[in-house]
Structure formats: C-alpha cells, structure tokens
C-alpha cells in the first residue's frame, strides 16, 4: 500500500471510532470500564501457550536425539595372553595405552615436562 493511502485509511478509521464513541451514552461507557477492570487475568489463556511451548520443546529434543551418534558396542577386553601375542596394530587404542608401562615411565622422566610445555 502507498503511505499516503495508509495515512488516509488511519485517519478515516480514527474518525469512525470517535463518531461511534460519541453515540454511546456515558452510563454504558462507565459500565464497560467497570466490567473491564473487574475481569481478572484469565489463566485459561495461558495453557495453550504453555502446551505449545512444551510440545515444541519436546519436538526439538526428539530431533536432537535423532542426530546424536549411536554408541558403538564395547568389545570385550582382551586377556593378557592375547595382548602379549598380538601385534600392536590389531589392539584397541585404549588397551595399548593402559597396558604399556613405558608410557608411564616416560611421563615420570625428566624430558616429559619440557615436551608438555611446548
């Protein structure tokens, strides 16, 4: 719409509202004002918004859970004989770090803190 037409429409609407108010008696206006003040804020209007918010939140959580990667099944831990006989490339990564005492010896050595600070 053209801004000139919007201003014209607004002016006509205000004029029509003022004319309608001029035709209402003061007693009716007083009763309407009193009735408007006496009506409490209805809690019935709040539950649709609460339900819509809860539903949208639940939907967002469900979509988010669909995007999470599923946890892989944990392989059984190999026993000591299997670890000793297997080549290092075939062992799981956590087993290599847990069973290798050289790592802990290196961490206790004097050249580990300078490397960690780099």
N, C-alpha and C positions, 0 to 999 in steps of 0.2 A: 504494500500500500504506500501511497505517496504521503510524506509527512504532513502536507497541507490538509489532506483528507482526514488523517488521523486526528489532527487538532480540531477540525470541524466536527468530526464524529464525537470527540470527547466533549466539546462544548455543547453539542446538542443533547448528549446523554446527561450532563450536569443540569442543563436547563429542564429536561423532562423530570429528573429526580426532584429538583426544587419545586416544580409545579405539583408533583404528586404529594410532597410533604406539606404543601400549603393547603391541600384539600383534606388532610387528616386532622381530626379535632385534637385539641390539647389533652383531653381526658384519655383518648386512645393512645396517644404518644406516651403519656405518663404510665399507663398500664403496660405498654410494651417495654418501656425502660425497666420497670419494676420486675417484670417477668424475666427479662434478660439477666438481671443481676441475681435473681434467685436460683437460676439454673446452675447446679454445681458442674464442675468439670467432670464429664462423664467418663468413668473408667471403661465403659463399654467401647469407646472409640480407640482405646489403647491396644486391645487384644489383637485386632487384625495386623497392626504394625509389629507387635511382638511375635505373632505367628509367622509373618512374612520374614522377619529378621532371623528367627530360629531356623526356618526352612532353608533360607539362602545360606546360612552358616553351615548347616548340616550338609547341604549340597556341595559347598566349597570343600569341606573336609573329605567328603566321599571322592570328589575328583582328585584332590591332593593325594589321597591314599592310593588311587589307581596309578599315579605317576611314580610312586615310590618303587625302587627296585625290590624285587623279592629276595629274601635272604637265601643264599645257597645252603645246601645241606652240608653239615660239617662231616668231613671224612674222619673215620676213626684214627686215633693216634697210632703211629707205627710203634712196634715194640723195639727194644734196644738192639736185638739181633738184626732186624730189618734195617735200622738206621746205620749200623756198622757196616753191613754188606752192600747197601745201595749206593750208587753214585750220587754226588751232591745235586746234580741237575734234576733228578727224579723226586727228590724230597720236597715236601711243602716248605715254604719260606719260613714260617714260624718255627718249624722243627729245627731248621738249620741254625737259627739264632738262639733257640733255647738250649740246644744240645752241644754247642760249640764253646768249650771253655776258653779257647784262645781269644775270643771277643772280650770276655770279662778280664782276662789278663792284660789285653791291650788297653782297655779302659782304665785299669789301675796303673798303667805305666806312666812314665814322665812325659812321653811325647803325645799323649792323648789331649791334655788341656790346650796346648798351642794349636792343634788342628781344630779343636772345637771352637776356638776363638776366631778363626779365620772366616 
